[in-house]
Amino acid sequence: MNQTWAIIITWKDVKIVFGRREAEMTEKNNRTGKFIVFEGLDGSGKTKHIGLLKEHLVQRGRRIHVTTEPTNSQLGGMLRDALSGITQRSPCEMAALFLLDRIFHNVNPVSGINKMLSDGYDVICDRYYYSSLAYQGTETDFDWVLAMNINCPEIRRPDLCIFLDLDPDICIKRLQRRTTTDIYETKERLEKYRAAYFRVFDLLDDRVIVVNTADEIVVAAEKIAKAADDICNIT
């Protein structure tokens, strides 16, 4: 019997309501879309390569939905304010806010990850829980950040994670050309987070490929396209 339920979470001045039907949990294996996550340090080329992969998959007849974290929700706005330094939040607050935003990102009935996958779209996401583990997990209790993300039943595991690897020195040079930066964009921090990413990948049993974006764009794009074709069963 299908039953509807909701969780209401109040975070300071924000109320978030999540709801879904039990029957939706049984649909996961019937979905045709694939969930692909891009990770990497700021300046590593995620925006460029997400666009190239979308173009590649569309040319092969796939329907693509591109999304990002933080989301465009009220929670996402709070996170962006903190990342830009407009507001001050502790690492624990940041980890918890990212978790709530990620849950909403999955279950949003209009354009959430689950909804788009069930509609047959491949979902390409710019950052996911790997970022929380590498960034907030480095600044606060790693086991706590790991447990609340990996053990949360509303947070989907990706079919593929593509990590764009680039020397932090090059990332910093690229970031200096931007008009805005965030609180994590220093060379020392980027070096620390890069090392944390590889510890996370060693720990998790997720499908991850590492692509060096110091290579020519076309070379890196071909590696990414090949990995995506494999999980989408494109020949």
C-alpha distance (Angstrom), angle and dihedral (degrees) to the residues before:
residue distance angle dihedral
M1 . . .
N2 3.79 . .
Q3 3.77 113.3 .
T4 3.77 127.8 -176.7
W5 3.77 120.0 -140.6
A6 3.77 137.1 168.1
I7 3.76 139.4 -155.1
I8 3.79 116.6 -148.2
I9 3.79 114.9 -160.2
T10 3.79 122.0 -176.5
W11 3.80 115.7 -157.5
K12 3.80 110.2 -178.4
D13 3.82 102.9 -67.6
V14 3.81 96.5 -6.6
K15 3.79 128.1 88.2
I16 3.79 117.0 -166.0
V17 3.78 123.2 -170.7
F18 3.79 120.2 -161.9
G19 3.76 121.6 -173.5
R20 3.78 139.7 164.1
R21 3.78 143.9 152.1
E22 3.78 121.4 -96.8
A23 3.78 90.7 -128.9
E24 3.79 90.7 64.5
M25 3.80 89.9 70.2
T26 3.81 89.7 65.9
E27 3.80 93.1 54.3
K28 3.82 97.1 70.4
N29 3.78 95.8 93.9
N30 3.82 91.6 49.4
R31 3.78 96.6 56.8
T32 3.76 117.5 110.1
G33 3.80 99.0 -161.8
K34 3.80 123.1 94.1
F35 3.79 125.0 -138.4
I36 3.81 113.8 -135.9
V37 3.80 123.0 -179.3
F38 3.80 126.9 -162.3
E39 3.79 117.7 -153.4
G40 3.77 133.4 175.5
L41 3.76 144.6 117.5
D42 3.78 117.8 -65.6
G43 3.78 106.4 -84.4
S44 3.80 94.8 28.8
G45 3.81 94.2 114.7
K46 3.81 104.3 -99.6
T47 3.80 96.1 143.2
K48 3.81 92.7 50.1
H49 3.79 95.8 46.7
I50 3.80 94.5 43.2
G51 3.80 87.8 56.6
L52 3.80 92.0 48.1
L53 3.80 93.1 48.8
K54 3.79 91.8 48.1
E55 3.80 89.8 52.4
H56 3.81 90.8 47.6
L57 3.80 94.5 50.9
V58 3.81 94.4 43.7
Q59 3.81 88.7 54.4
R60 3.79 87.0 56.8
G61 3.77 93.4 53.8
R62 3.80 99.4 -98.2
R63 3.79 123.3 138.6
I64 3.80 110.4 -130.4
H65 3.79 133.7 -159.3
V66 3.82 116.2 -171.2
T67 3.79 118.7 -158.9
T68 3.78 138.9 162.3
E69 3.79 146.0 -153.8
P70 2.94 127.2 -94.5
T71 3.81 87.7 46.5
N72 3.79 126.7 -142.5
S73 3.80 90.7 -101.2
Q74 3.81 124.7 112.6
L75 3.78 87.6 -97.6
G76 3.78 89.9 52.7
G77 3.79 89.6 52.5
M78 3.79 90.6 53.4
L79 3.79 89.6 51.1
R80 3.80 93.6 48.9
D81 3.80 90.5 50.5
A82 3.79 89.4 53.2
L83 3.81 93.5 45.0
S84 3.80 91.3 51.7
G85 3.80 91.9 48.2
I86 3.81 95.6 -113.5
T87 3.81 89.5 121.5
Q88 3.78 130.6 23.7
R89 3.81 120.6 -127.0
S90 3.78 132.7 167.8
P91 3.82 120.8 -115.4
C92 3.82 88.6 -107.7
E93 3.79 91.4 53.6
M94 3.79 90.5 48.4
A95 3.81 92.2 49.9
A96 3.82 91.8 49.4
L97 3.80 93.6 46.1
F98 3.79 91.5 49.6
L99 3.81 89.3 50.5
L100 3.81 92.6 52.8
D101 3.80 91.8 45.0
R102 3.82 89.7 49.2
I103 3.80 92.7 51.4
F104 3.80 90.0 50.7
H105 3.80 88.9 46.6
N106 3.80 89.6 57.9
V107 3.80 100.8 42.0
N108 3.81 103.1 33.6
P109 3.84 100.5 130.5
V110 3.81 93.9 -148.0
S111 3.80 105.2 49.6
G112 3.80 106.4 -12.2
I113 3.78 123.9 138.9
N114 3.80 93.7 -103.1
K115 3.81 92.8 47.3
M116 3.79 94.3 50.4
L117 3.80 93.4 45.7
S118 3.80 91.0 49.7
D119 3.81 88.8 51.6
G120 3.79 89.3 57.1
Y121 3.79 100.1 -101.4
D122 3.77 123.8 137.0
V123 3.79 105.0 -128.9
I124 3.81 118.8 -143.2
C125 3.79 111.9 -167.4
D126 3.80 127.2 -165.5
R127 3.85 101.8 -141.9
Y128 3.80 128.5 -12.4
Y129 3.79 137.8 172.7
Y130 3.80 92.5 -39.5
S131 3.80 86.9 71.5
S132 3.79 91.3 53.0
L133 3.79 90.9 50.7
A134 3.80 94.0 46.9
Y135 3.80 97.8 40.9
Q136 3.81 110.5 26.9
G137 3.81 91.1 25.9
T138 3.79 88.1 60.4
E139 3.81 93.8 48.4
T140 3.82 98.2 45.0
D141 3.83 138.9 12.4
F142 3.81 105.7 -32.6
D143 3.82 95.9 -161.5
W144 3.80 90.8 54.4
V145 3.82 93.1 50.6
L146 3.81 90.3 45.5
A147 3.80 95.2 49.2
M148 3.79 97.4 48.0
N149 3.81 92.4 49.6
I150 3.80 102.7 38.1
N151 3.81 95.5 38.6
C152 3.80 95.9 45.5
P153 3.83 108.2 108.9
E154 3.82 91.4 -151.4
I155 3.81 94.4 58.4
R156 3.78 112.0 86.2
R157 3.80 121.9 -143.5
P158 3.82 111.9 -125.5
D159 3.79 123.0 -115.8
L160 3.80 88.8 -136.9
C161 3.80 137.5 7.7
I162 3.80 117.6 -158.4
F163 3.80 112.5 -161.7
L164 3.78 114.0 -161.8
D165 3.78 105.3 -150.8
L166 3.78 121.0 -158.0
D167 3.79 134.5 157.6
P168 3.83 109.3 -95.5
D169 3.82 90.0 -129.0
I170 3.81 90.0 61.7
C171 3.81 91.1 44.3
I172 3.80 90.7 54.3
K173 3.81 91.9 50.3
R174 3.79 90.0 52.2
L175 3.80 92.7 46.1
Q176 3.79 91.7 52.6
R177 3.81 87.6 66.1
R178 3.81 91.0 59.7
T179 3.79 123.5 92.8
T180 3.82 93.3 -136.7
T181 3.79 134.2 37.4
D182 3.79 134.7 -176.2
I183 3.78 135.3 -130.3
Y184 3.82 93.8 -94.9
E185 3.80 96.9 54.8
T186 3.80 104.9 103.1
K187 3.79 125.0 111.3
E188 3.80 93.1 -118.7
R189 3.77 92.7 51.0
L190 3.78 94.2 44.8
E191 3.81 90.6 53.0
K192 3.80 89.8 51.0
Y193 3.81 93.7 47.6
R194 3.80 93.3 47.0
A195 3.81 89.9 56.2
A196 3.81 89.5 46.2
Y197 3.80 91.8 54.3
F198 3.79 91.7 57.9
R199 3.81 91.4 48.6
V200 3.81 88.4 52.3
F201 3.80 92.6 49.7
D202 3.81 90.7 50.6
L203 3.79 90.3 50.7
L204 3.80 100.6 46.7
D205 3.78 126.0 67.8
D206 3.81 92.2 -137.4
R207 3.78 126.9 130.3
V208 3.81 104.1 -104.6
I209 3.78 131.7 168.7
V210 3.80 123.3 -169.3
V211 3.80 117.3 -144.2
N212 3.80 121.2 -171.7
T213 3.80 106.8 -136.7
A214 3.79 91.6 -166.9
D215 3.81 82.4 82.0
E216 3.78 120.4 88.9
I217 3.81 110.1 -71.4
V218 3.80 92.3 -116.6
V219 3.82 91.8 52.5
A220 3.81 93.4 50.6
A221 3.81 91.3 43.6
E222 3.81 91.5 53.5
K223 3.81 91.4 52.9
I224 3.80 90.8 49.6
A225 3.81 92.9 46.7
K226 3.81 91.4 50.3
A227 3.82 91.9 52.6
A228 3.81 91.8 47.8
D229 3.81 92.1 47.0
D230 3.79 89.4 53.3
I231 3.80 95.3 55.8
C232 3.81 92.2 40.8
N233 3.82 90.6 49.5
I234 3.80 91.6 -123.3
T235 3.79 114.8 159.3
